Amino acid sequence: MKSGLEGALQRYQLLAYVVGTLLVVLVFIGIPLRVFAGLHQVNQVVAPLHGWLFVVYLVAMVDLARRTGWHVQRMVLIALAGVVPFLTFWVERRVTREVTARV
């Protein structure tokens, strides 16, 4: 049976990948299509998805932070990773290594 920490880490990992992928699609596909081709369809789908899932990402991150005892400053830095393209993937790897070492 998985501990609460392992489950929290898995939820965080999944959401980090999904939010990071949606942000990359939005920034590198959706915005250029809107600006240069006038196509808004990608943004109309991806932007709300990223927004709502970013909130779920924050909830998963706070759950993981509560279980690991992170300070607020660290939580803010991890949360900001969800709004910088590709940074989410790098931060997720670092968090996973640290939490896995604890378990």
MMTF fields as JSON, N, C-alpha, C and O atoms, coordinates in Angstrom:
{
  "mmtfVersion": "1.0.0",
  "mmtfProducer": "UNKNOWN",
  "numBonds": 411,
  "numAtoms": 412,
  "numGroups": 103,
  "numChains": 1,
  "numModels": 1,
  "chainsPerModel": [1],
  "groupsPerChain": [103],
  "chainIdList": ["A"],
  "bondAtomList": [4, 2, 8, 6, 12, 10, 16, 14, 20, 18, 24, 22, 28, 26, 32, 30, 36, 34, 40, 38, 44, 42, 48, 46, 52, 50, 56, 54, 60, 58, 64, 62, 68, 66, 72, 70, 76, 74, 80, 78, 84, 82, 88, 86, 92, 90, 96, 94, 100, 98, 104, 102, 108, 106, 112, 110, 116, 114, 120, 118, 124, 122, 128, 126, 132, 130, 136, 134, 140, 138, 144, 142, 148, 146, 152, 150, 156, 154, 160, 158, 164, 162, 168, 166, 172, 170, 176, 174, 180, 178, 184, 182, 188, 186, 192, 190, 196, 194, 200, 198, 204, 202, 208, 206, 212, 210, 216, 214, 220, 218, 224, 222, 228, 226, 232, 230, 236, 234, 240, 238, 244, 242, 248, 246, 252, 250, 256, 254, 260, 258, 264, 262, 268, 266, 272, 270, 276, 274, 280, 278, 284, 282, 288, 286, 292, 290, 296, 294, 300, 298, 304, 302, 308, 306, 312, 310, 316, 314, 320, 318, 324, 322, 328, 326, 332, 330, 336, 334, 340, 338, 344, 342, 348, 346, 352, 350, 356, 354, 360, 358, 364, 362, 368, 366, 372, 370, 376, 374, 380, 378, 384, 382, 388, 386, 392, 390, 396, 394, 400, 398, 404, 402, 408, 406],
  "bondOrderList": [1, 1, 1, 1, 1, 1, 1, 1, 1, 1, 1, 1, 1, 1, 1, 1, 1, 1, 1, 1, 1, 1, 1, 1, 1, 1, 1, 1, 1, 1, 1, 1, 1, 1, 1, 1, 1, 1, 1, 1, 1, 1, 1, 1, 1, 1, 1, 1, 1, 1, 1, 1, 1, 1, 1, 1, 1, 1, 1, 1, 1, 1, 1, 1, 1, 1, 1, 1, 1, 1, 1, 1, 1, 1, 1, 1, 1, 1, 1, 1, 1, 1, 1, 1, 1, 1, 1, 1, 1, 1, 1, 1, 1, 1, 1, 1, 1, 1, 1, 1, 1, 1],
  "groupList": [{"groupName": "MET", "atomNameList": ["N", "CA", "C", "O"], "elementList": ["N", "C", "C", "O"], "formalChargeList": [0, 0, 0, 0], "bondAtomList": [1, 0, 2, 1, 3, 2], "bondOrderList": [1, 1, 2], "singleLetterCode": "M", "chemCompType": "L-PEPTIDE LINKING"}, {"groupName": "LYS", "atomNameList": ["N", "CA", "C", "O"], "elementList": ["N", "C", "C", "O"], "formalChargeList": [0, 0, 0, 0], "bondAtomList": [1, 0, 2, 1, 3, 2], "bondOrderList": [1, 1, 2], "singleLetterCode": "K", "chemCompType": "L-PEPTIDE LINKING"}, {"groupName": "SER", "atomNameList": ["N", "CA", "C", "O"], "elementList": ["N", "C", "C", "O"], "formalChargeList": [0, 0, 0, 0], "bondAtomList": [1, 0, 2, 1, 3, 2], "bondOrderList": [1, 1, 2], "singleLetterCode": "S", "chemCompType": "L-PEPTIDE LINKING"}, {"groupName": "GLY", "atomNameList": ["N", "CA", "C", "O"], "elementList": ["N", "C", "C", "O"], "formalChargeList": [0, 0, 0, 0], "bondAtomList": [1, 0, 2, 1, 3, 2], "bondOrderList": [1, 1, 2], "singleLetterCode": "G", "chemCompType": "PEPTIDE LINKING"}, {"groupName": "LEU", "atomNameList": ["N", "CA", "C", "O"], "elementList": ["N", "C", "C", "O"], "formalChargeList": [0, 0, 0, 0], "bondAtomList": [1, 0, 2, 1, 3, 2], "bondOrderList": [1, 1, 2], "singleLetterCode": "L", "chemCompType": "L-PEPTIDE LINKING"}, {"groupName": "GLU", "atomNameList": ["N", "CA", "C", "O"], "elementList": ["N", "C", "C", "O"], "formalChargeList": [0, 0, 0, 0], "bondAtomList": [1, 0, 2, 1, 3, 2], "bondOrderList": [1, 1, 2], "singleLetterCode": "E", "chemCompType": "L-PEPTIDE LINKING"}, {"groupName": "ALA", "atomNameList": ["N", "CA", "C", "O"], "elementList": ["N", "C", "C", "O"], "formalChargeList": [0, 0, 0, 0], "bondAtomList": [1, 0, 2, 1, 3, 2], "bondOrderList": [1, 1, 2], "singleLetterCode": "A", "chemCompType": "L-PEPTIDE LINKING"}, {"groupName": "GLN", "atomNameList": ["N", "CA", "C", "O"], "elementList": ["N", "C", "C", "O"], "formalChargeList": [0, 0, 0, 0], "bondAtomList": [1, 0, 2, 1, 3, 2], "bondOrderList": [1, 1, 2], "singleLetterCode": "Q", "chemCompType": "L-PEPTIDE LINKING"}, {"groupName": "ARG", "atomNameList": ["N", "CA", "C", "O"], "elementList": ["N", "C", "C", "O"], "formalChargeList": [0, 0, 0, 0], "bondAtomList": [1, 0, 2, 1, 3, 2], "bondOrderList": [1, 1, 2], "singleLetterCode": "R", "chemCompType": "L-PEPTIDE LINKING"}, {"groupName": "TYR", "atomNameList": ["N", "CA", "C", "O"], "elementList": ["N", "C", "C", "O"], "formalChargeList": [0, 0, 0, 0], "bondAtomList": [1, 0, 2, 1, 3, 2], "bondOrderList": [1, 1, 2], "singleLetterCode": "Y", "chemCompType": "L-PEPTIDE LINKING"}, {"groupName": "VAL", "atomNameList": ["N", "CA", "C", "O"], "elementList": ["N", "C", "C", "O"], "formalChargeList": [0, 0, 0, 0], "bondAtomList": [1, 0, 2, 1, 3, 2], "bondOrderList": [1, 1, 2], "singleLetterCode": "V", "chemCompType": "L-PEPTIDE LINKING"}, {"groupName": "THR", "atomNameList": ["N", "CA", "C", "O"], "elementList": ["N", "C", "C", "O"], "formalChargeList": [0, 0, 0, 0], "bondAtomList": [1, 0, 2, 1, 3, 2], "bondOrderList": [1, 1, 2], "singleLetterCode": "T", "chemCompType": "L-PEPTIDE LINKING"}, {"groupName": "PHE", "atomNameList": ["N", "CA", "C", "O"], "elementList": ["N", "C", "C", "O"], "formalChargeList": [0, 0, 0, 0], "bondAtomList": [1, 0, 2, 1, 3, 2], "bondOrderList": [1, 1, 2], "singleLetterCode": "F", "chemCompType": "L-PEPTIDE LINKING"}, {"groupName": "ILE", "atomNameList": ["N", "CA", "C", "O"], "elementList": ["N", "C", "C", "O"], "formalChargeList": [0, 0, 0, 0], "bondAtomList": [1, 0, 2, 1, 3, 2], "bondOrderList": [1, 1, 2], "singleLetterCode": "I", "chemCompType": "L-PEPTIDE LINKING"}, {"groupName": "PRO", "atomNameList": ["N", "CA", "C", "O"], "elementList": ["N", "C", "C", "O"], "formalChargeList": [0, 0, 0, 0], "bondAtomList": [1, 0, 2, 1, 3, 2], "bondOrderList": [1, 1, 2], "singleLetterCode": "P", "chemCompType": "L-PEPTIDE LINKING"}, {"groupName": "HIS", "atomNameList": ["N", "CA", "C", "O"], "elementList": ["N", "C", "C", "O"], "formalChargeList": [0, 0, 0, 0], "bondAtomList": [1, 0, 2, 1, 3, 2], "bondOrderList": [1, 1, 2], "singleLetterCode": "H", "chemCompType": "L-PEPTIDE LINKING"}, {"groupName": "ASN", "atomNameList": ["N", "CA", "C", "O"], "elementList": ["N", "C", "C", "O"], "formalChargeList": [0, 0, 0, 0], "bondAtomList": [1, 0, 2, 1, 3, 2], "bondOrderList": [1, 1, 2], "singleLetterCode": "N", "chemCompType": "L-PEPTIDE LINKING"}, {"groupName": "TRP", "atomNameList": ["N", "CA", "C", "O"], "elementList": ["N", "C", "C", "O"], "formalChargeList": [0, 0, 0, 0], "bondAtomList": [1, 0, 2, 1, 3, 2], "bondOrderList": [1, 1, 2], "singleLetterCode": "W", "chemCompType": "L-PEPTIDE LINKING"}, {"groupName": "ASP", "atomNameList": ["N", "CA", "C", "O"], "elementList": ["N", "C", "C", "O"], "formalChargeList": [0, 0, 0, 0], "bondAtomList": [1, 0, 2, 1, 3, 2], "bondOrderList": [1, 1, 2], "singleLetterCode": "D", "chemCompType": "L-PEPTIDE LINKING"}],
  "groupTypeList": [0, 1, 2, 3, 4, 5, 3, 6, 4, 7, 8, 9, 7, 4, 4, 6, 9, 10, 10, 3, 11, 4, 4, 10, 10, 4, 10, 12, 13, 3, 13, 14, 4, 8, 10, 12, 6, 3, 4, 15, 7, 10, 16, 7, 10, 10, 6, 14, 4, 15, 3, 17, 4, 12, 10, 10, 9, 4, 10, 6, 0, 10, 18, 4, 6, 8, 8, 11, 3, 17, 15, 10, 7, 8, 0, 10, 4, 13, 6, 4, 6, 3, 10, 10, 14, 12, 4, 11, 12, 17, 10, 5, 8, 8, 10, 11, 8, 5, 10, 11, 6, 8, 10],
  "groupIdList": [1, 2, 3, 4, 5, 6, 7, 8, 9, 10, 11, 12, 13, 14, 15, 16, 17, 18, 19, 20, 21, 22, 23, 24, 25, 26, 27, 28, 29, 30, 31, 32, 33, 34, 35, 36, 37, 38, 39, 40, 41, 42, 43, 44, 45, 46, 47, 48, 49, 50, 51, 52, 53, 54, 55, 56, 57, 58, 59, 60, 61, 62, 63, 64, 65, 66, 67, 68, 69, 70, 71, 72, 73, 74, 75, 76, 77, 78, 79, 80, 81, 82, 83, 84, 85, 86, 87, 88, 89, 90, 91, 92, 93, 94, 95, 96, 97, 98, 99, 100, 101, 102, 103],
  "secStructList": [7, 7, 7, 2, 2, 2, 2, 2, 2, 2, 2, 2, 2, 2, 2, 2, 2, 2, 2, 2, 2, 2, 2, 2, 2, 0, 0, 0, 0, 0, 2, 2, 2, 2, 2, 2, 2, 7, 7, 7, 2, 2, 2, 2, 2, 2, 2, 2, 2, 2, 2, 2, 2, 2, 2, 2, 2, 2, 2, 2, 2, 2, 2, 2, 2, 2, 2, 2, 6, 7, 7, 2, 2, 2, 2, 2, 2, 2, 2, 2, 4, 4, 4, 1, 6, 6, 2, 2, 2, 2, 2, 2, 2, 2, 2, 2, 2, 2, 2, 2, 2, 2, 7],
  "xCoordList": [0.84, 0.0, 0.891, 1.922, 0.486, 1.261, 1.005, -0.1, 2.051, 1.881, 1.207, 1.115, 0.746, 0.122, 1.077, 0.676, 2.351, 3.355, 3.568, 3.691, 3.613, 3.796, 2.612, 2.799, 1.409, 0.222, 0.206, -0.136, 0.576, 0.637, 1.674, 1.459, 2.802, 3.841, 3.353, 3.598, 2.677, 2.169, 1.141, 1.146, 0.275, -0.706, 0.013, -0.319, 1.0, 1.771, 2.485, 2.463, 3.121, 3.842, 2.911, 3.229, 1.773, 0.822, 0.379, 0.38, 0.009, -0.476, 0.646, 0.399, 1.859, 2.984, 3.189, 3.388, 3.141, 3.309, 2.163, 2.396, 0.948, -0.206, -0.195, -0.356, -0.006, 0.008, 1.179, 1.023, 2.343, 3.502, 3.29, 3.656, 2.7, 2.435, 1.42, 1.607, 0.358, -0.646, -0.052, -0.396, 0.829, 1.452, 2.351, 2.355, 3.101, 3.962, 3.11, 3.445, 2.021, 1.116, 0.537, 0.475, 0.121, -0.475, 0.53, 0.222, 1.721, 2.702, 3.326, 3.538, 3.621, 4.373, 3.516, 4.006, 2.251, 1.355, 0.152, -0.128, -0.55, -1.779, -1.576, -2.28, -0.63, -0.415, 0.115, -0.399, 1.116, 1.531, 0.408, 0.294, -0.421, -1.538, -2.516, -3.043, -2.748, -3.66, -3.066, -3.757, -1.791, -1.159, -0.905, -1.188, -0.372, 0.054, -0.982, -0.952, -1.894, -2.88, -4.314, -5.247, -4.493, -5.834, -6.708, -7.929, -6.106, -6.856, -6.906, -5.874, -8.105, -8.287, -8.707, -8.816, -8.94, -9.502, -8.601, -9.092, -7.302, -6.395, -6.435, -6.522, -6.37, -6.412, -7.737, -7.766, -8.829, -10.138, -10.283, -11.075, -9.54, -9.591, -8.499, -8.77, -7.26, -6.116, -6.031, -5.7, -6.315, -6.175, -7.079, -6.589, -8.378, -9.195, -8.767, -8.795, -8.371, -7.893, -6.665, -6.585, -5.712, -4.511, -4.873, -4.335, -5.765, -6.154, -6.765, -6.361, -7.726, -8.384, -7.439, -7.417, -6.664, -5.741, -4.583, -4.001, -4.241, -3.23, -3.72, -2.938, -4.992, -5.559, -5.467, -5.13, -5.765, -5.663, -4.195, -3.896, -3.28, -1.837, -1.448, -0.68, -1.972, -1.668, -2.171, -1.487, -3.359, -3.905, -3.014, -2.72, -2.588, -1.71, -0.367, 0.194, 0.149, 1.42, 1.296, 2.196, 0.194, -0.015, -0.152, 0.362, -0.836, -0.954, 0.427, 0.747, 1.238, 2.587, 3.427, 4.189, 3.292, 4.044, 3.665, 4.53, 2.397, 1.927, 2.547, 2.934, 2.637, 3.183, 4.708, 5.268, 5.383, 6.844, 7.352, 8.526, 6.492, 6.906, 7.64, 8.471, 7.349, 8.003, 7.587, 6.494, 8.48, 8.182, 7.386, 7.361, 6.748, 5.899, 6.71, 6.22, 7.94, 8.76, 8.987, 8.934, 9.233, 9.448, 8.169, 8.213, 7.046, 5.765, 5.514, 5.029, 5.837, 5.636, 6.507, 6.045, 7.757, 8.649, 8.151, 8.199, 7.679, 7.15, 5.874, 5.651, 5.044, 3.815, 4.142, 3.481, 5.143, 5.523, 6.039, 5.996, 6.524, 6.996, 5.872, 6.129, 4.638, 3.502, 3.132, 2.226, 3.826, 3.522, 4.711, 4.63, 5.813, 6.987, 7.179, 7.389, 7.108, 7.236, 8.512, 9.592, 8.376, 9.434, 9.949, 10.544, 9.748, 10.247, 9.521, 10.104, 8.267, 7.491, 8.162, 8.205, 8.684, 9.309, 10.584, 10.824, 11.394, 12.64, 12.369, 13.008, 11.415, 11.08, 10.48, 10.778, 9.648, 9.048, 10.133, 10.042, 11.149, 12.244, 12.963, 13.266, 13.232, 13.93, 13.082, 13.585, 11.803, 10.897, 10.804, 10.85, 10.675, 10.562, 11.815, 11.713, 12.989, 14.23, 14.282, 14.651, 13.918, 13.974, 12.984, 13.342, 11.743, 10.712, 10.998, 10.793, 11.465, 11.796, 12.92, 12.913, 13.859, 14.959, 14.433, 15.009, 13.349, 12.747, 12.028, 12.004, 11.445, 10.618, 11.454, 10.932],
  "yCoordList": [-1.18, 0.0, 1.252, 1.292, 2.247, 3.471, 4.349, 4.394, 5.039, 6.002, 7.252, 7.433, 8.092, 9.338, 10.221, 10.935, 10.179, 10.987, 10.511, 11.327, 9.205, 8.679, 9.03, 9.392, 8.927, 9.285, 10.763, 11.141, 11.604, 13.049, 13.373, 14.246, 12.664, 12.885, 12.481, 13.195, 11.365, 10.922, 11.905, 12.188, 12.419, 13.422, 14.673, 15.224, 15.117, 16.301, 16.068, 16.933, 14.892, 14.587, 14.637, 15.263, 13.985, 13.954, 15.364, 15.734, 16.131, 17.485, 18.384, 19.25, 18.203, 19.001, 18.744, 19.682, 17.477, 17.154, 17.706, 18.263, 17.559, 18.028, 19.551, 20.097, 20.234, 21.703, 22.211, 23.165, 21.59, 22.002, 21.813, 22.672, 20.693, 20.416, 21.403, 21.925, 21.656, 22.613, 24.011, 24.736, 24.395, 25.712, 25.809, 26.833, 24.766, 24.762, 24.856, 25.607, 24.105, 24.165, 25.57, 26.116, 26.143, 27.477, 28.523, 29.318, 28.521, 29.564, 29.385, 30.366, 28.152, 27.947, 27.55, 27.523, 27.245, 26.929, 27.877, 28.527, 27.95, 28.74, 30.221, 30.826, 30.811, 32.251, 32.607, 33.549, 31.904, 32.236, 32.073, 32.884, 31.036, 30.887, 32.057, 32.531, 32.51, 33.64, 34.916, 35.666, 35.174, 36.43, 36.475, 37.478, 35.388, 35.432, 34.921, 35.3, 34.069, 33.513, 33.896, 33.592, 34.551, 34.94, 33.781, 33.92, 32.649, 31.465, 31.431, 31.37, 31.472, 31.528, 30.185, 30.068, 29.193, 27.931, 27.231, 26.729, 27.195, 26.515, 27.214, 26.559, 28.527, 29.275, 29.093, 29.017, 29.021, 28.877, 27.554, 27.451, 26.552, 25.243, 25.118, 24.74, 25.438, 25.17, 26.149, 25.738, 27.41, 28.401, 28.092, 28.088, 27.833, 27.488, 26.178, 26.062, 25.19, 23.923, 24.155, 23.665, 24.907, 25.193, 25.951, 25.659, 26.904, 27.689, 26.84, 26.938, 26.017, 25.174, 24.117, 23.861, 23.509, 22.478, 23.076, 22.395, 24.337, 25.002, 25.123, 24.967, 25.395, 25.459, 24.088, 23.995, 23.029, 21.671, 21.352, 20.707, 21.798, 21.648, 22.308, 21.741, 23.493, 24.195, 23.417, 23.34, 22.843, 22.034, 20.814, 20.484, 20.153, 18.986, 19.389, 18.663, 20.53, 21.015, 21.356, 21.046, 21.988, 22.319, 21.039, 20.969, 20.035, 18.757, 18.133, 17.667, 18.125, 17.58, 18.414, 17.862, 19.718, 20.604, 20.362, 20.366, 20.155, 19.887, 18.599, 18.519, 17.607, 16.304, 16.328, 15.515, 17.256, 17.313, 18.422, 18.426, 19.352, 20.441, 21.571, 22.239, 21.797, 22.88, 24.226, 24.379, 25.206, 26.579, 27.267, 26.807, 28.357, 29.084, 29.575, 29.544, 30.024, 30.522, 29.424, 29.683, 28.234, 27.121, 26.808, 26.534, 26.847, 26.594, 27.63, 27.289, 28.888, 29.943, 29.692, 29.848, 29.308, 29.031, 27.845, 27.879, 26.811, 25.648, 26.029, 25.577, 26.855, 27.302, 28.116, 27.965, 28.971, 29.789, 28.949, 29.385, 27.755, 26.874, 26.52, 26.183, 26.59, 26.263, 27.344, 27.159, 28.475, 29.56, 29.927, 30.874, 29.188, 29.41, 28.164, 27.075, 28.31, 27.138, 26.338, 26.909, 25.045, 24.052, 24.008, 23.003, 25.049, 25.05, 24.017, 23.461, 23.76, 22.776, 21.411, 20.719, 21.018, 19.705, 19.608, 18.593, 20.655, 20.671, 20.647, 19.899, 21.472, 21.523, 20.195, 19.726, 19.591, 18.299, 17.254, 16.472, 17.23, 16.256, 16.475, 15.518, 17.718, 18.03, 17.653, 17.069, 17.983, 17.65, 16.14, 15.626, 15.431, 13.968, 13.346, 12.45, 13.808, 13.274, 13.502, 12.605, 14.683, 15.009, 14.183, 13.62, 14.104, 13.397, 11.895, 11.223, 11.366, 9.941, 9.589, 8.508, 10.472, 10.234, 10.153, 9.457, 10.863, 10.834, 9.52, 9.045, 8.941, 7.742, 6.538, 5.434],
  "zCoordList": [0.0, 0.0, 0.0, 0.672, -0.748, -0.845, 0.371, 0.912, 0.781, 1.867, 1.307, 0.093, 2.193, 1.76, 1.0, 0.081, 1.38, 0.699, -0.737, -1.651, -0.935, -2.297, -3.193, -4.355, -2.668, -3.442, -3.787, -4.907, -2.821, -3.057, -4.124, -4.964, -4.084, -5.088, -6.478, -7.451, -6.579, -7.885, -8.446, -9.644, -7.604, -8.071, -8.553, -9.602, -7.78, -8.166, -9.502, -10.377, -9.659, -10.899, -12.106, -13.117, -11.998, -13.104, -13.477, -14.651, -12.489, -12.771, -13.28, -14.119, -12.799, -13.303, -14.793, -15.564, -15.199, -16.621, -17.462, -18.535, -16.994, -17.775, -17.885, -18.976, -16.76, -16.767, -17.603, -18.365, -17.471, -18.256, -19.745, -20.547, -20.11, -21.525, -22.094, -23.193, -21.354, -21.824, -21.963, -22.896, -21.054, -21.143, -22.372, -23.055, -22.656, -23.843, -25.109, -26.025, -25.167, -26.329, -26.464, -27.566, -25.364, -25.394, -25.881, -26.768, -25.304, -25.615, -26.994, -27.708, -27.375, -28.615, -29.819, -30.947, -29.583, -30.7, -30.704, -31.711, -29.583, -29.521, -29.748, -30.556, -29.051, -29.187, -30.571, -31.174, -31.111, -32.485, -33.513, -34.432, -33.369, -34.302, -34.193, -35.199, -32.978, -32.794, -33.361, -34.05, -33.082, -33.497, -34.998, -35.652, -35.539, -36.941, -37.937, -39.107, -37.489, -38.417, -38.047, -38.79, -36.923, -36.521, -36.07, -36.003, -35.763, -35.321, -33.796, -33.127, -33.269, -31.816, -31.216, -29.995, -32.033, -31.554, -30.531, -29.521, -30.781, -29.847, -28.495, -27.456, -28.506, -27.242, -26.52, -25.292, -27.265, -26.639, -25.908, -24.972, -26.315, -25.659, -24.603, -23.463, -24.987, -24.117, -22.951, -21.839, -23.166, -22.086, -20.889, -19.76, -21.085, -19.916, -19.252, -18.027, -20.065, -19.492, -18.622, -17.495, -19.159, -18.377, -17.1, -16.032, -17.204, -16.03, -14.927, -13.768, -15.278, -14.274, -13.727, -12.523, -14.602, -14.132, -13.34, -12.496, -13.598, -12.78, -11.335, -10.397, -11.16, -9.801, -9.131, -7.951, -9.877, -9.329, -9.03, -8.025, -9.895, -9.668, -8.344, -7.567, -8.093, -6.842, -5.633, -4.613, -5.745, -4.642, -4.398, -3.249, -5.456, -5.312, -4.722, -3.901, -5.129, -4.6, -3.117, -2.337, -2.722, -1.31, -0.483, 0.633, -1.015, -0.316, -0.116, 0.977, -1.159, -1.053, -0.083, 0.71, -0.143, 0.75, 2.207, 3.083, 2.466, 3.824, 4.351, 5.517, 3.499, 3.916, 4.067, 4.802, 3.375, 3.439, 4.357, 4.726, 4.725, 5.611, 4.915, 5.532, 3.637, 2.912, 3.469, 4.014, 3.326, 3.72, 2.612, 1.47, 2.963, 2.01, 0.811, -0.318, 1.043, -0.063, -1.1, -2.303, -0.651, -1.577, -2.344, -3.543, -1.665, -2.325, -3.413, -4.492, -3.143, -4.142, -5.367, -6.498, -5.155, -6.29, -7.11, -8.34, -6.448, -7.171, -7.92, -9.042, -7.302, -7.971, -9.214, -10.242, -9.138, -10.295, -11.455, -12.606, -11.161, -12.235, -13.193, -14.349, -12.734, -13.585, -14.577, -15.39, -14.52, -15.459, -16.341, -17.122, -16.225, -17.071, -17.935, -17.403, -19.269, -20.133, -19.85, -19.695, -19.788, -19.561, -18.129, -17.736, -17.337, -15.961, -15.108, -14.178, -15.415, -14.655, -14.686, -13.669, -15.836, -15.971, -15.135, -14.483, -15.155, -14.399, -12.897, -12.157, -12.45, -11.023, -10.573, -9.474, -11.396, -11.041, -10.808, -9.862, -11.65, -11.489, -10.163, -9.449, -9.839, -8.579, -7.376, -6.417, -7.422, -6.317, -6.162, -5.045, -7.268, -7.22, -6.608, -5.769, -7.017, -6.446, -4.936, -4.179, -4.515, -3.081, -2.278, -1.244, -2.744, -2.001, -2.013, -1.003, -3.134, -3.219, -2.247, -1.659, -2.078, -1.139, 0.303, 1.139, 0.581, 1.918, 2.2, 3.335, 1.159, 1.34, 1.434, 1.589]
}
